[in-house]
Amino acid sequence: MTRIAIGGFLHESHSFAPHPTTFADFLRPAGFPPLSEGDAMLAAVRGTSVPSAGALAAAEGEGVEIVPLAWSLANPAGQIQDEAFERIAALICAQLSRALQAAPLDGVYLDLHGAAVVDGFPDAEGELLRRVRAIVGERPVTISLDPHANLTLRMVTLADAVVPFRTYPHVDMKDAGAQAMRLLLQRVAGGRPWARAFRQLEFWLPLGSQCTLLAPMSEVMTERASLAERMDVAELAFCFGFPYADFPDCGPAITAYADTQAKADAAADAFTAHVAAREADFRQELLPAAEAVAEARRLADGARRPIVIADTQDNPGGGGHGDTTGLLAELVRQQATGAVLCLINDADSVGTCAAAGEGGSVSLSLGGKSDGMPFACKARVLKLTDGRFTLTGPMGAGNPGNLGPCALIDIDGVRVMVVSHKVQALDQAILRHVGVEPSECPILVLKSSVHFRADFAPIAEKIIVGIAPGPVVADPAILNFRYVRPEVRRRPRAA
């Protein structure tokens, strides 16, 4: 029987985010299973939307014996502290060593993100793969990645195949894990590694322009699939890059795997040329906060469905803390009655609301813990919950939701969801669990860049991308990078 080890380590690291990522953050991620190892790992990921769940199902469908290592995820934030990485890497490697001691092992699948930056190891996934490869030798290793990975040559060299998700919002995480497992089993059966080609693009892709629901990325990904089929490659992987990681390999990259080097090179070159030709199309359309709210109010007057504003620069899924108040201040100033803001991450304010109880009135210094710009207000407490629910949207269906204690409050007719744990506003269940039906709201403001589109776009009349202060800047070129390679363009060039 084929015997395969499965493990995972996922983090998207923002070098300029206000809070570093600690070991404790891997113990209580919002919307995903916590750090687990051994048999508990299989129980934690099974039935969720994470790539490991897809890999596990694919392996079990082929009668493979699964050896669980350790799996962990922390929500996007600042760079990972060395202690956290060393402890998690040690868990994975120790379990792997025990697996090899117990019986022969045919291969390893790792569920990785690809944009993790550790204080001591800027290419964190490359370092983890180095350690795993040192233990398993020439045994096959495949990995799945988030498409926001900053793919490196080291990662491509150390892994037998790399499979990023095809979608953003990420609705195919399990599919990517399953594909990485299928390629691993092919590699085990075939006994010979694929030839591979690696290319880096010369410009960064803004986060909002990476959305695969919209042109140009929707069209680019269609061409990716067509090229992969026409050119007979095992995998044509496109990583969009996460343009907030301050290290030389930050940016988009492509890798191709084929049975000959000529095929791999031809596919990589063709797709790189196709993406490069669309460079100017990746420039973004954005509205400052005051204009975004004014436009939303104008549109809402005649709309039958919600007008959605994305608070993109405080996206918790990109490293924001989820507590900036620029758009909230505009909603209140412009008297956007009926609007709902999801969410403000502020455990202290939730505590004040809990003390007052439902129906109580409170004075708050709301949010602003990450940037020193809270919003002073008086509010009425509408609802209190423990913040626990199950996600239902396309990205996270089945995942455990844990916002910590939370409160729904009313500020001059604007409802605000206040939570105790950082989480991205990507699932309607977040609002429904406090009694708010998203489809009935005239204006919805969501702390998210793109992921919200998977669950909220179907109910939206119009989506506006708003610009208010926050660390996930829509134009990362303005940040003070020190280590990125000087030749890469930090924003798409105009036509």
C-alpha positions as CSV (number, residue, x, y, z in Angstrom):
1,M,0.0,0.0,0.0
2,T,1.3,3.5,-0.9
3,R,2.1,5.5,2.3
4,I,1.9,9.3,2.1
5,A,2.6,11.9,4.8
6,I,0.5,15.0,5.0
7,G,1.2,18.3,6.8
8,G,0.6,22.0,6.5
9,F,1.9,25.5,7.4
10,L,0.1,28.5,6.1
11,H,0.6,32.2,6.6
12,E,0.5,35.3,4.5
13,S,3.0,37.7,5.9
14,H,2.8,41.5,5.5
15,S,6.2,43.1,6.3
16,F,4.6,46.4,7.1
17,A,1.6,45.3,9.1
18,P,1.4,46.6,12.7
19,H,1.3,43.3,14.6
20,P,3.8,40.4,14.2
21,T,2.6,36.8,14.0
22,T,3.3,34.8,17.1
23,F,3.0,31.1,18.0
24,A,-0.3,31.8,19.8
25,D,-1.8,33.1,16.5
26,F,-1.6,29.6,15.1
27,L,-3.5,28.2,18.1
28,R,-6.6,30.3,17.4
29,P,-7.1,31.4,13.8
30,A,-10.5,32.8,13.0
31,G,-12.4,30.7,10.4
32,F,-9.9,27.9,10.2
33,P,-8.8,24.9,12.3
34,P,-6.2,25.5,15.0
35,L,-2.7,24.0,15.1
36,S,-3.0,20.2,15.4
37,E,-0.8,17.1,14.8
38,G,-1.2,13.4,14.5
39,D,-4.7,11.9,14.3
40,A,-6.1,15.2,15.7
41,M,-4.9,16.9,12.5
42,L,-7.0,14.7,10.3
43,A,-10.0,15.3,12.4
44,A,-9.4,19.1,12.3
45,V,-9.1,19.4,8.5
46,R,-11.6,16.8,7.4
47,G,-14.8,18.4,6.2
48,T,-13.4,21.9,6.0
49,S,-12.5,23.9,2.9
50,V,-8.7,23.8,3.3
51,P,-6.4,22.2,0.7
52,S,-5.4,19.4,3.0
53,A,-9.1,18.3,3.1
54,G,-9.0,17.9,-0.7
55,A,-5.7,16.1,-0.6
56,L,-6.9,13.7,2.1
57,A,-10.0,12.8,0.2
58,A,-8.1,12.2,-3.0
59,A,-5.6,10.0,-1.2
60,E,-8.2,8.0,0.6
61,G,-10.1,7.5,-2.7
62,E,-7.0,5.7,-4.0
63,G,-6.6,3.5,-0.9
64,V,-3.5,5.4,0.3
65,E,-2.3,5.1,3.9
66,I,-2.2,8.6,5.3
67,V,0.4,9.6,7.9
68,P,-0.6,12.9,9.5
69,L,2.2,15.2,10.5
70,A,1.1,18.7,11.8
71,W,-1.1,21.4,10.2
72,S,-1.3,25.0,11.2
73,L,-2.6,28.4,9.9
74,A,-2.5,31.9,11.3
75,N,-4.5,34.8,9.9
76,P,-2.5,37.3,7.8
77,A,-0.5,39.8,9.8
78,G,3.1,40.9,10.2
79,Q,6.1,38.7,9.8
80,I,6.3,35.5,11.7
81,Q,8.4,35.4,14.8
82,D,11.3,33.0,14.7
83,E,10.0,31.1,17.8
84,A,6.6,30.3,16.0
85,F,8.3,29.0,12.9
86,E,10.8,26.9,14.7
87,R,8.2,25.3,16.9
88,I,5.9,24.5,14.0
89,A,8.7,23.3,11.7
90,A,10.0,21.1,14.5
91,L,6.5,19.5,14.9
92,I,6.3,18.7,11.2
93,C,9.8,17.4,11.0
94,A,9.6,15.4,14.2
95,Q,6.4,13.7,13.0
96,L,8.1,13.0,9.6
97,S,11.1,11.4,11.3
98,R,8.8,9.2,13.3
99,A,6.9,8.2,10.2
100,L,10.1,7.1,8.5
101,Q,11.2,5.2,11.5
102,A,7.9,3.3,11.7
103,A,7.7,2.1,8.1
104,P,8.7,3.0,4.5
105,L,7.3,6.3,3.2
106,D,6.5,6.8,-0.5
107,G,6.0,10.6,-0.5
108,V,5.0,13.8,1.2
109,Y,2.2,16.4,0.5
110,L,2.5,19.8,2.2
111,D,-0.3,22.3,2.4
112,L,1.6,25.7,2.2
113,H,0.7,29.3,1.5
114,G,3.8,30.5,-0.2
115,A,3.9,34.1,1.1
116,A,5.2,33.4,4.6
117,V,8.1,35.6,5.8
118,V,9.9,34.6,9.0
119,D,12.2,37.1,10.7
120,G,15.1,34.8,10.2
121,F,14.0,33.2,6.9
122,P,12.4,35.6,4.3
123,D,11.6,32.5,2.1
124,A,9.9,30.6,4.9
125,E,8.4,27.9,2.7
126,G,11.7,27.4,1.0
127,E,13.3,26.8,4.4
128,L,10.7,24.4,5.5
129,L,11.0,22.5,2.3
130,R,14.8,22.4,2.7
131,R,14.3,20.8,6.1
132,V,11.7,18.3,4.9
133,R,13.9,17.4,1.9
134,A,16.9,16.8,4.2
135,I,14.8,14.2,6.1
136,V,13.1,12.4,3.2
137,G,15.9,12.5,0.6
138,E,14.8,11.9,-3.0
139,R,11.3,10.8,-2.0
140,P,8.6,12.8,-4.0
141,V,7.2,15.9,-2.4
142,T,4.4,18.0,-3.8
143,I,2.8,21.2,-2.4
144,S,-0.3,23.2,-2.9
145,L,-0.1,27.0,-2.6
146,D,-2.3,30.0,-2.3
147,P,-2.1,32.0,-5.6
148,H,-0.8,35.0,-3.5
149,A,2.4,33.0,-3.1
150,N,5.7,34.7,-3.8
151,L,7.0,31.7,-5.5
152,T,10.8,31.2,-5.4
153,L,13.3,29.2,-7.3
154,R,14.2,27.4,-4.1
155,M,10.6,26.2,-3.6
156,V,10.4,25.0,-7.2
157,T,13.7,23.2,-7.0
158,L,12.8,21.4,-3.7
159,A,9.3,20.4,-4.6
160,D,8.4,17.8,-7.3
161,A,5.3,19.8,-8.2
162,V,3.6,23.1,-7.2
163,V,-0.1,23.5,-7.4
164,P,-1.6,27.0,-6.6
165,F,-5.4,27.6,-6.4
166,R,-6.8,28.8,-9.7
167,T,-9.3,31.2,-8.1
168,Y,-9.4,34.5,-6.1
169,P,-11.7,34.5,-4.2
170,H,-10.3,31.1,-3.2
171,V,-13.2,28.7,-3.9
172,D,-11.1,25.9,-5.1
173,M,-8.7,25.3,-2.2
174,K,-9.7,21.6,-1.8
175,D,-9.4,21.1,-5.6
176,A,-5.8,22.4,-5.4
177,G,-5.0,20.0,-2.6
178,A,-6.5,17.1,-4.5
179,Q,-4.5,18.0,-7.6
180,A,-1.3,18.2,-5.7
181,M,-2.0,14.7,-4.2
182,R,-2.9,13.3,-7.7
183,L,0.5,14.6,-9.0
184,L,2.2,13.1,-6.0
185,L,0.7,9.7,-6.7
186,Q,1.6,10.0,-10.4
187,R,5.2,10.9,-9.4
188,V,5.4,7.9,-7.0
189,A,4.0,5.6,-9.7
190,G,6.2,7.0,-12.5
191,G,9.4,7.0,-10.6
192,R,10.9,9.9,-12.6
193,P,10.7,13.6,-11.8
194,W,9.2,16.1,-14.2
195,A,11.3,18.7,-16.0
196,R,10.4,22.1,-14.7
197,A,10.8,25.8,-15.8
198,F,10.5,28.8,-13.6
199,R,9.8,32.4,-14.7
200,Q,9.3,35.7,-12.7
201,L,7.3,38.6,-14.1
202,E,8.8,42.0,-14.2
203,F,5.9,43.8,-12.5
204,W,3.6,43.4,-9.5
205,L,-0.1,42.8,-9.7
206,P,-2.3,44.9,-7.4
207,L,-4.3,42.8,-5.0
208,G,-7.6,44.0,-6.3
209,S,-6.7,43.3,-9.9
210,Q,-5.9,39.7,-9.0
211,C,-9.6,38.8,-8.8
212,T,-10.3,35.9,-11.1
213,L,-14.0,36.8,-11.3
214,L,-13.1,40.0,-13.3
215,A,-11.1,40.9,-16.4
216,P,-8.2,40.8,-17.0
217,M,-7.4,38.0,-14.6
218,S,-10.5,35.9,-15.6
219,E,-9.3,35.9,-19.2
220,V,-5.6,35.3,-18.2
221,M,-6.7,32.2,-16.2
222,T,-8.7,30.9,-19.1
223,E,-5.6,31.2,-21.3
224,R,-3.6,29.4,-18.6
225,A,-5.9,26.4,-18.7
226,S,-5.9,26.4,-22.5
227,L,-2.1,26.5,-22.7
228,A,-1.7,23.8,-20.2
229,E,-3.9,21.5,-22.3
230,R,-2.5,22.4,-25.7
231,M,1.2,22.2,-24.6
232,D,0.8,18.9,-22.7
233,V,2.2,19.9,-19.3
234,A,1.5,18.2,-16.0
235,E,1.0,21.5,-14.3
236,L,1.2,25.2,-15.3
237,A,1.3,27.1,-12.1
238,F,0.6,30.8,-11.8
239,C,1.3,32.6,-8.5
240,F,0.0,36.1,-8.5
241,G,2.3,37.3,-5.7
242,F,1.6,39.1,-2.4
243,P,3.1,42.6,-2.9
244,Y,3.6,43.4,0.8
245,A,6.5,41.0,1.6
246,D,9.8,42.7,1.7
247,F,12.2,40.2,0.3
248,P,13.9,39.8,-3.2
249,D,11.4,37.3,-4.7
250,C,8.3,39.3,-3.9
251,G,6.0,39.3,-7.0
252,P,4.3,37.0,-9.5
253,A,5.9,33.9,-10.9
254,I,5.1,31.0,-13.2
255,T,6.4,27.4,-13.2
256,A,5.7,24.6,-15.6
257,Y,6.1,20.8,-15.2
258,A,6.3,18.5,-18.2
259,D,7.9,15.2,-19.3
260,T,10.6,17.1,-21.2
261,Q,12.5,20.3,-20.6
262,A,11.5,21.7,-24.0
263,K,7.8,21.4,-23.1
264,A,8.2,23.0,-19.7
265,D,10.2,25.9,-21.1
266,A,7.8,26.5,-24.0
267,A,4.7,26.5,-21.7
268,A,6.4,28.8,-19.2
269,D,7.6,31.2,-21.9
270,A,4.2,31.3,-23.7
271,F,2.2,32.1,-20.6
272,T,4.7,34.6,-19.2
273,A,4.5,36.5,-22.5
274,H,0.7,36.4,-22.4
275,V,0.5,37.9,-18.9
276,A,3.2,40.5,-19.7
277,A,1.1,41.6,-22.7
278,R,-1.8,42.4,-20.4
279,E,0.3,44.5,-17.9
280,A,-1.6,47.8,-18.4
281,D,-5.0,46.1,-17.9
282,F,-4.1,45.3,-14.3
283,R,-4.3,48.9,-13.2
284,Q,-7.1,49.5,-10.6
285,E,-10.1,51.8,-10.3
286,L,-10.5,53.1,-6.7
287,L,-12.6,55.8,-4.9
288,P,-11.5,57.7,-1.7
289,A,-13.6,57.0,1.3
290,A,-15.8,60.2,1.1
291,E,-16.5,59.6,-2.6
292,A,-17.2,55.9,-2.1
293,V,-19.8,56.6,0.6
294,A,-21.4,59.4,-1.3
295,E,-21.6,57.2,-4.4
296,A,-23.0,54.3,-2.4
297,R,-25.7,56.6,-0.9
298,R,-26.6,57.9,-4.4
299,L,-26.9,54.4,-5.9
300,A,-28.8,53.0,-2.9
301,D,-31.7,55.4,-3.4
302,G,-32.8,53.5,-6.5
303,A,-31.3,50.1,-5.9
304,R,-33.1,46.8,-5.1
305,R,-30.0,45.1,-3.7
306,P,-27.2,46.2,-1.5
307,I,-24.4,48.6,-2.6
308,V,-21.2,47.0,-1.3
309,I,-18.1,49.0,-0.4
310,A,-14.8,47.1,0.1
311,D,-12.6,48.6,2.8
312,T,-9.7,47.1,0.9
313,Q,-6.8,48.8,2.8
314,D,-7.8,47.4,6.1
315,N,-8.3,43.9,4.8
316,P,-7.6,41.4,7.6
317,G,-6.9,38.8,4.9
318,G,-4.0,40.9,3.7
319,G,-2.4,41.8,7.0
320,G,-4.7,44.6,8.2
321,H,-5.9,44.5,11.8
322,G,-9.5,45.1,10.9
323,D,-9.9,48.1,13.2
324,T,-9.4,51.3,11.2
325,T,-12.4,53.7,11.2
326,G,-12.0,55.9,8.1
327,L,-15.1,54.5,6.3
328,L,-17.1,54.3,9.6
329,A,-16.5,58.0,10.1
330,E,-17.7,58.7,6.6
331,L,-20.8,56.6,7.0
332,V,-21.8,58.5,10.2
333,R,-20.8,61.9,8.8
334,Q,-22.8,61.4,5.7
335,Q,-25.8,60.0,7.6
336,A,-25.8,56.7,5.7
337,T,-28.8,55.4,7.7
338,G,-29.3,51.7,7.3
339,A,-25.7,51.0,6.3
340,V,-24.0,48.1,8.0
341,L,-20.2,47.9,8.6
342,C,-18.7,44.5,9.0
343,L,-16.5,44.7,11.0
344,I,-14.4,46.5,13.6
345,N,-11.9,44.3,15.6
346,D,-11.9,45.7,19.1
347,A,-12.2,43.4,22.1
348,D,-12.2,46.3,24.6
349,S,-15.3,47.9,23.0
350,V,-17.0,44.5,23.0
351,G,-16.4,44.2,26.7
352,T,-17.9,47.6,27.3
353,C,-21.0,46.6,25.2
354,A,-21.3,43.3,27.1
355,A,-21.2,45.2,30.4
356,A,-24.1,47.4,29.2
357,G,-26.1,44.5,27.9
358,E,-28.5,44.3,24.9
359,G,-30.5,47.5,24.7
360,G,-27.9,49.5,26.7
361,S,-26.2,52.7,25.7
362,V,-22.4,53.0,25.7
363,S,-19.7,55.6,25.0
364,L,-16.9,54.1,23.0
365,S,-13.5,54.9,21.7
366,L,-14.1,52.4,18.9
367,G,-11.3,50.7,16.9
368,G,-8.1,52.5,16.0
369,K,-5.9,50.3,18.2
370,S,-3.5,49.6,15.3
371,D,-3.2,53.1,14.0
372,G,-4.1,55.3,17.0
373,M,-7.2,56.7,15.3
374,P,-10.2,55.4,17.2
375,F,-13.8,56.7,16.5
376,A,-15.4,58.4,19.5
377,C,-19.1,57.7,19.6
378,K,-22.2,56.9,21.5
379,A,-24.0,53.7,20.5
380,R,-26.8,51.4,21.4
381,V,-26.1,47.7,21.9
382,L,-28.4,45.7,19.6
383,K,-27.1,42.1,20.0
384,L,-24.4,40.2,21.9
385,T,-23.1,36.8,20.9
386,D,-20.1,34.5,21.7
387,G,-19.0,34.8,18.0
388,R,-19.2,31.1,17.2
389,F,-20.9,29.9,14.1
390,T,-20.2,27.8,10.9
391,L,-19.2,29.5,7.7
392,T,-21.6,28.8,4.8
393,G,-20.1,30.7,1.8
394,P,-18.2,29.4,-1.2
395,M,-14.8,29.9,0.3
396,G,-15.3,28.6,3.8
397,A,-18.3,26.3,3.9
398,G,-18.0,24.0,6.8
399,N,-15.1,25.9,8.5
400,P,-15.6,26.8,12.2
401,G,-16.2,30.6,12.7
402,N,-14.9,32.1,15.9
403,L,-15.0,35.9,16.2
404,G,-14.7,35.8,19.9
405,P,-17.3,37.7,21.9
406,C,-19.0,40.2,19.6
407,A,-21.6,43.0,19.5
408,L,-23.8,44.5,17.0
409,I,-24.2,48.2,17.8
410,D,-26.1,51.2,16.3
411,I,-24.4,54.6,15.8
412,D,-26.8,57.2,14.6
413,G,-28.6,54.7,12.3
414,V,-25.4,53.0,11.1
415,R,-25.0,49.4,12.4
416,V,-21.5,48.1,13.2
417,M,-20.4,44.6,14.0
418,V,-17.7,44.7,16.6
419,V,-15.6,41.5,17.2
420,S,-12.8,40.3,19.4
421,H,-10.8,38.3,16.9
422,K,-9.4,39.5,13.6
423,V,-11.2,38.0,10.7
424,Q,-12.0,39.0,7.1
425,A,-15.6,39.9,6.2
426,L,-15.9,37.2,3.5
427,D,-19.0,35.2,4.5
428,Q,-22.6,36.3,4.9
429,A,-22.9,33.9,7.9
430,I,-20.8,36.5,9.9
431,L,-23.7,38.9,9.7
432,R,-26.5,36.4,9.9
433,H,-25.2,35.0,13.2
434,V,-26.0,38.4,14.8
435,G,-29.5,38.6,13.1
436,V,-28.5,40.8,10.1
437,E,-29.7,39.6,6.7
438,P,-27.1,41.0,4.3
439,S,-29.4,41.0,1.3
440,E,-31.8,43.5,3.0
441,C,-29.1,46.1,3.8
442,P,-29.0,49.2,1.6
443,I,-25.2,49.6,2.0
444,L,-22.7,47.0,3.2
445,V,-19.2,48.0,4.1
446,L,-16.9,45.0,4.3
447,K,-13.3,44.7,5.5
448,S,-12.0,42.7,2.6
449,S,-10.2,43.2,-0.8
450,V,-11.6,40.4,-3.0
451,H,-12.6,37.4,-1.0
452,F,-16.0,38.9,-0.1
453,R,-17.0,38.7,-3.8
454,A,-17.5,35.0,-3.6
455,D,-20.4,35.3,-1.2
456,F,-21.5,38.9,-1.5
457,A,-21.3,39.6,-5.3
458,P,-24.4,37.5,-6.0
459,I,-26.5,39.8,-3.8
460,A,-24.9,43.1,-4.7
461,E,-26.3,45.7,-7.0
462,K,-22.9,47.4,-7.3
463,I,-19.5,47.0,-5.7
464,I,-17.2,49.9,-4.9
465,V,-13.6,49.6,-3.8
466,G,-13.1,52.3,-1.2
467,I,-9.8,53.8,0.0
468,A,-9.5,54.6,3.6
469,P,-6.4,54.5,5.8
470,G,-5.0,51.0,6.4
471,P,-1.8,48.9,5.9
472,V,-3.0,46.9,2.9
473,V,-2.4,49.8,0.6
474,A,-3.9,49.5,-2.8
475,D,-0.7,50.8,-4.3
476,P,2.2,48.9,-2.5
477,A,4.7,50.9,-4.5
478,I,4.4,53.7,-1.9
479,L,5.7,51.4,0.9
480,N,9.3,51.6,2.0
481,F,10.6,48.3,0.7
482,R,14.3,47.6,1.3
483,Y,14.9,44.2,-0.1
484,V,12.9,43.7,-3.2
485,R,14.9,43.2,-6.4
486,P,15.4,46.7,-8.0
487,E,14.4,45.7,-11.5
488,V,10.8,44.7,-10.7
489,R,8.1,47.4,-11.3
490,R,6.0,47.8,-8.2
491,R,2.9,48.9,-10.1
492,P,1.7,48.0,-13.6
493,R,2.9,50.2,-16.3
494,A,0.3,52.2,-18.3
495,A,-0.3,51.4,-21.9
